[in-house]
């Protein structure tokens, strides 16, 4: 049996911060560097998009309100045009549900509303990076014509490649791993975020985006909501 060491080494974690507010950016960078992260910085959306597309990062912290191109547009381009799977944590001063849903629908993995505690930012970064790094073990899962290759981190349906955000990918992997059993919302949240689950609308938004990617272009639905119990995936 092969075992893997999943111990998180913060010294190896490289983070990109895209934030136009200079004082806040300096505070975040200082705290992350003291915490052990290696941090790169961009003050506008265009520079952030270039850096995120041209070099590898373990996580991206992306502000919503940015000059040049806003965070939603940058997130969309990274996911859909650049096929970047790096975990993205979005920051915003607007605690509006529509903003959160928009961020998740464009491929964000987590969300923090300003003002926030810097230790919580670090905890969420570590959780996202650890889970993303843990997806590289080789495992092939299939449900009907849907396949997930965790070694390549590829999802295909009817041999057609499907692009998913890291969080949608991990939700799908959980559902396929447990298929055809029902997985509760709480079980999914615990596996994705541990002791720091986001608000209750987060899973709903990710499930909507996952269904849109996995089911909309095809003839049949696979993901089912079991009222009061959770979710399951099955080709029955």
Buried (B, 14 or more C-beta within 10 A) or exposed (E): EEEEEEEBEBEEBBBBBBBBBEEBBEEBBEBBEEBEBBBBBBBBBBBBBEBBBEEEBBBBBBBBBBEBBBBBBBBBBBBEEEEBBBBBBBBBEEEEEEBBBBBBBBBBBBBBBEEEEBEEBBBBBBBBBBBBBEBEEEEEBEBBBBBBBBEEBBBBBEEEEBBBBBBBBBBBBBBBBBBEEBBEBEBBBEBBBBEEBBEEEBBBBBBBBBBEBBBEEBEEEBBBBEEEEBBBBBEE
